[in-house]
């Protein structure tokens, strides 16, 4: 039963990982930027939820749209007026820029919110669905549902809207998209904004189920990177599958050797990089979902 409980817990955590990774994946796939500040954007989303919950008494799940809008605006501005200036440079330049941006965001969060560990307690925190010896926390189940719905909503947006199709076209060939009347600079800003909005949603989910502080963003970025590699760059099914695979692996290993869960995640990453570098559902371009 312990193994079954670990698998269930891993699946629930994996849904959150998928939501967190899709924002990272869309920025990487469309703009060829590995956003090292992604985890810090997630933490900002967590603080948005924390402030609304503690000062206004809003339920954390009701803050999700607010966190998404705030982070979209922040991401749009950051890309339009900062990241866009080095977009045509090498990937190393963008890595250095996003690393520097991450350090700025971490220190800004420390300055504004301090290094104290924060958390939210809601009346239904301890509520759980019990099936024999199996216990499924309802709040974790709700987080899983929101994570999967937000990930699928992104897929529908990319497949069924003019803006989504424009993003896919730009990911294929920016110059051809420009000749078709699409403004790549605007598309890149919107894309980064969407990635940040998904980070905001993930941040709201972080605040709902765990404690957090300004310095944990790097670990979240690392997990997003691992999920993208496992599932395949730009693939929505891959993000879900990769997130669940990572979550189940971590929880199974933690149930046996708690201190080895991180090592197991990176061992899984190495195996995929050697055996299947494109991941489970990876394609050459982000648009090939």
C-alpha positions as CSV (number, residue, x, y, z in Angstrom):
1,X,0.0,0.0,0.0
2,X,2.9,2.3,0.6
3,X,4.0,1.9,-3.0
4,X,0.4,2.7,-4.3
5,X,0.3,5.8,-2.0
6,X,3.6,7.0,-3.4
7,X,2.4,6.5,-7.0
8,X,-0.8,8.4,-6.3
9,X,1.1,11.2,-4.6
10,X,3.5,11.3,-7.5
11,X,0.7,11.6,-10.1
12,X,-0.8,14.5,-8.2
13,X,2.6,16.3,-7.9
14,X,3.3,15.5,-11.6
15,X,0.2,17.5,-12.7
16,X,1.7,20.5,-10.9
17,X,5.1,19.9,-12.5
18,X,3.4,19.8,-16.0
19,X,1.8,23.2,-15.4
20,X,5.0,24.7,-14.2
21,X,6.9,23.2,-17.2
22,X,4.6,24.4,-19.9
23,X,5.5,28.1,-19.3
24,X,9.2,27.2,-19.5
25,X,8.6,25.1,-22.6
26,X,6.7,27.6,-24.7
27,X,9.4,30.3,-24.1
28,X,12.2,27.8,-24.9
29,X,10.4,26.4,-28.0
30,X,9.2,29.6,-29.6
31,X,12.0,32.0,-28.6
32,X,15.0,29.6,-28.1
33,X,15.5,31.0,-24.6
34,X,16.2,28.9,-21.6
35,X,14.6,31.1,-19.0
36,X,16.6,30.8,-15.8
37,X,14.3,33.3,-14.1
38,X,11.2,31.1,-14.5
39,X,11.3,29.8,-10.9
40,X,11.5,33.4,-9.6
41,X,8.4,34.3,-11.6
42,X,6.6,31.3,-10.0
43,X,7.6,32.7,-6.6
44,X,6.2,36.1,-7.5
45,X,2.9,34.4,-8.4
46,X,3.0,32.6,-5.0
47,X,3.4,36.0,-3.3
48,X,0.5,37.5,-5.2
49,X,-1.7,34.7,-3.9
50,X,-0.3,35.0,-0.4
51,X,-1.0,38.7,-0.2
52,X,-4.6,38.3,-1.5
53,X,-5.3,35.5,0.9
54,X,-3.8,37.0,4.0
55,X,-4.9,40.6,3.6
56,X,-8.3,40.1,1.8
57,X,-9.2,36.6,2.8
58,X,-9.5,35.4,-0.8
59,X,-9.4,31.6,-1.3
60,X,-6.1,30.7,-3.0
61,X,-7.8,29.0,-5.9
62,X,-9.7,32.2,-6.7
63,X,-6.5,34.2,-6.9
64,X,-5.3,32.2,-9.8
65,X,-6.7,34.6,-12.5
66,X,-5.1,37.6,-10.7
67,X,-1.7,35.9,-10.5
68,X,-1.9,35.0,-14.1
69,X,-2.8,38.5,-15.2
70,X,-0.1,40.1,-13.0
71,X,2.6,37.8,-14.3
72,X,1.5,38.1,-17.9
73,X,2.0,41.9,-17.6
74,X,5.3,41.5,-15.9
75,X,6.5,39.0,-18.5
76,X,5.3,41.1,-21.4
77,X,7.2,44.1,-20.2
78,X,10.4,42.2,-19.4
79,X,10.5,40.6,-22.8
80,X,9.5,43.7,-24.8
81,X,11.9,46.1,-23.1
82,X,14.8,43.9,-21.9
83,X,15.0,40.3,-23.3
84,X,14.1,41.4,-26.8
85,X,17.4,43.4,-26.9
86,X,19.5,40.3,-26.9
87,X,17.1,37.9,-28.6
88,X,19.2,37.7,-31.8
89,X,22.4,37.1,-29.8
90,X,23.7,33.6,-29.0
91,X,21.9,31.4,-26.5
92,X,24.7,32.0,-24.1
93,X,23.9,35.7,-24.0
94,X,20.2,35.0,-23.2
95,X,21.3,32.5,-20.5
96,X,23.5,35.2,-18.9
97,X,20.7,37.7,-19.1
98,X,18.0,35.5,-17.6
99,X,20.5,34.4,-14.9
100,X,21.1,38.0,-14.0
101,X,17.3,38.7,-14.2
102,X,16.8,35.8,-11.8
103,X,19.3,37.2,-9.3
104,X,17.5,40.6,-9.5
105,X,14.1,39.1,-8.9
106,X,15.4,37.0,-6.0
107,X,16.9,40.0,-4.3
108,X,13.8,42.1,-5.0
109,X,11.6,39.5,-3.4
110,X,14.0,39.3,-0.4
111,X,13.8,43.1,-0.1
112,X,10.0,43.3,-0.4
113,X,8.9,40.1,1.4
114,X,12.0,39.2,3.5
115,X,13.5,35.7,3.7
116,X,10.8,34.4,6.0
117,X,9.1,31.2,4.9
118,X,5.5,31.8,4.1
119,X,2.5,29.6,3.8
120,X,-1.3,29.6,3.6
121,X,-3.7,27.6,5.8
122,X,-7.2,27.1,4.5
123,X,-10.1,25.3,6.3
124,X,-10.0,22.3,3.9
125,X,-6.2,21.7,4.1
126,X,-6.6,18.5,6.1
127,X,-9.7,17.2,4.1
128,X,-9.0,14.0,2.2
129,X,-10.6,11.3,0.1
130,X,-10.1,7.9,1.8
131,X,-10.2,4.7,-0.2
132,X,-9.3,1.9,2.2
133,X,-5.7,2.6,3.3
134,X,-5.3,5.1,0.4
135,X,-5.5,8.8,1.3
136,X,-5.9,11.5,-1.3
137,X,-5.8,15.1,0.0
138,X,-8.5,17.1,-1.6
139,X,-6.4,20.2,-2.0
140,X,-3.8,18.2,-3.9
141,X,-6.5,16.7,-6.1
142,X,-7.7,20.3,-6.8
143,X,-4.2,21.4,-7.6
144,X,-3.8,18.5,-10.0
145,X,-7.1,19.4,-11.7
146,X,-6.2,23.1,-12.1
147,X,-2.7,22.2,-13.4
148,X,-4.1,19.8,-16.1
149,X,-6.9,22.2,-17.1
150,X,-4.4,25.1,-17.5
151,X,-2.1,23.0,-19.6
152,X,-4.9,21.8,-21.8
153,X,-6.2,25.4,-22.1
154,X,-2.8,26.4,-23.5
155,X,-3.1,23.6,-26.1
156,X,-6.5,24.8,-27.2
157,X,-5.3,28.3,-27.4
158,X,-2.4,27.4,-29.6
159,X,-4.6,25.2,-31.8
160,X,-7.9,27.1,-32.1
161,X,-7.0,30.9,-32.0
162,X,-5.5,33.2,-34.5
163,X,-2.9,34.4,-32.0
164,X,-2.0,30.8,-31.1
165,X,-1.5,29.9,-34.8
166,X,0.6,33.1,-35.2
167,X,2.8,31.9,-32.3
168,X,3.2,28.5,-33.9
169,X,4.0,30.1,-37.3
170,X,6.6,32.3,-35.7
171,X,8.2,29.2,-34.0
172,X,8.6,27.6,-37.4
173,X,10.1,30.5,-39.3
174,X,10.1,34.1,-38.0
175,X,11.0,35.6,-41.4
176,X,8.2,33.8,-43.2
177,X,5.8,34.9,-40.5
178,X,6.9,38.5,-40.9
179,X,6.2,38.3,-44.7
180,X,2.7,37.0,-43.8
181,X,2.0,40.1,-41.8
182,X,2.9,38.8,-38.3
183,X,5.0,41.0,-36.1
184,X,7.6,38.6,-34.4
185,X,8.5,41.1,-31.8
186,X,4.9,41.3,-30.6
187,X,4.5,37.6,-30.8
188,X,7.7,37.0,-28.7
189,X,6.4,39.5,-26.1
190,X,3.0,37.8,-25.9
191,X,4.7,34.3,-25.8
192,X,6.9,35.3,-22.9
193,X,3.9,36.9,-21.2
194,X,2.0,33.6,-21.6
195,X,5.0,31.7,-20.1
196,X,5.0,34.1,-17.2
197,X,1.2,33.8,-16.8
198,X,1.6,30.0,-16.5
199,X,4.3,30.6,-14.0
200,X,1.9,32.8,-12.0
201,X,-0.7,30.0,-12.1
202,X,2.0,27.5,-10.9
203,X,2.9,30.0,-8.1
204,X,-0.6,30.2,-6.9
205,X,-0.7,26.4,-6.7
206,X,2.6,26.4,-4.8
207,X,1.2,28.9,-2.2
208,X,-2.0,26.7,-1.9
209,X,-0.2,23.5,-0.9
210,X,3.3,24.3,0.5
211,X,5.5,26.8,2.1
212,X,7.8,29.0,0.0
213,X,10.5,31.7,0.2
214,X,12.3,33.9,-2.4
215,X,15.2,31.5,-2.6
216,X,13.5,28.3,-3.8
217,X,12.9,29.4,-7.3
218,X,16.1,27.7,-8.7
219,X,14.8,24.3,-7.6
220,X,11.5,25.0,-9.5
221,X,13.4,26.1,-12.6
222,X,15.4,22.9,-12.4
223,X,12.3,20.7,-12.2
224,X,10.7,22.5,-15.1
225,X,13.8,21.9,-17.2
226,X,13.8,18.2,-16.3
227,X,10.1,17.8,-17.2
228,X,10.6,19.5,-20.6
229,X,13.5,17.2,-21.4
230,X,11.5,14.1,-20.3
231,X,8.3,15.0,-22.1
232,X,9.8,16.7,-25.2
233,X,10.2,20.4,-26.0
234,X,6.8,22.1,-26.8
235,X,4.6,19.1,-26.4
236,X,1.5,19.4,-24.2
237,X,1.1,15.6,-23.8
238,X,4.8,15.4,-23.2
239,X,4.6,18.0,-20.4
240,X,1.8,16.0,-18.7
241,X,3.6,12.7,-19.2
242,X,7.0,14.1,-18.2
243,X,5.6,15.8,-15.1
244,X,3.8,12.6,-13.9
245,X,6.9,10.5,-14.7
246,X,9.1,12.8,-12.6
247,X,6.6,13.1,-9.8
248,X,6.1,9.3,-9.5
249,X,9.9,8.7,-9.7
250,X,10.6,11.2,-6.9
251,X,7.9,9.8,-4.7
252,X,8.8,6.2,-5.2
253,X,12.4,6.8,-4.4
254,X,11.6,9.1,-1.5
255,X,9.4,6.3,0.0
256,X,12.5,4.1,0.2
257,X,15.4,6.5,0.5
258,X,14.1,10.0,1.2
259,X,17.4,11.8,0.6
260,X,17.8,10.3,-2.9
261,X,14.7,11.8,-4.6
262,X,16.6,14.6,-6.2
263,X,19.4,12.3,-7.3
264,X,16.8,10.0,-8.9
265,X,15.3,12.9,-10.8
266,X,18.7,13.8,-12.3
267,X,19.5,10.2,-13.0
268,X,16.3,10.0,-15.0
269,X,17.3,13.2,-16.9
270,X,20.6,11.7,-17.8
271,X,19.0,8.4,-19.0
272,X,16.7,10.4,-21.3
273,X,19.4,12.6,-22.6
274,X,21.4,9.6,-23.6
275,X,18.6,7.2,-24.8
276,X,16.0,9.6,-26.1
277,X,17.2,13.3,-26.3
278,X,13.9,14.5,-27.9
279,X,11.9,13.2,-24.9
280,X,8.7,11.2,-24.9
281,X,6.8,13.3,-27.4
282,X,9.4,15.8,-28.6
283,X,9.3,17.4,-32.0
284,X,11.8,19.5,-33.9
285,X,9.7,22.6,-33.6
286,X,7.4,23.8,-30.8
287,X,4.5,24.0,-33.3
288,X,4.5,20.2,-33.8
289,X,2.4,19.4,-30.8
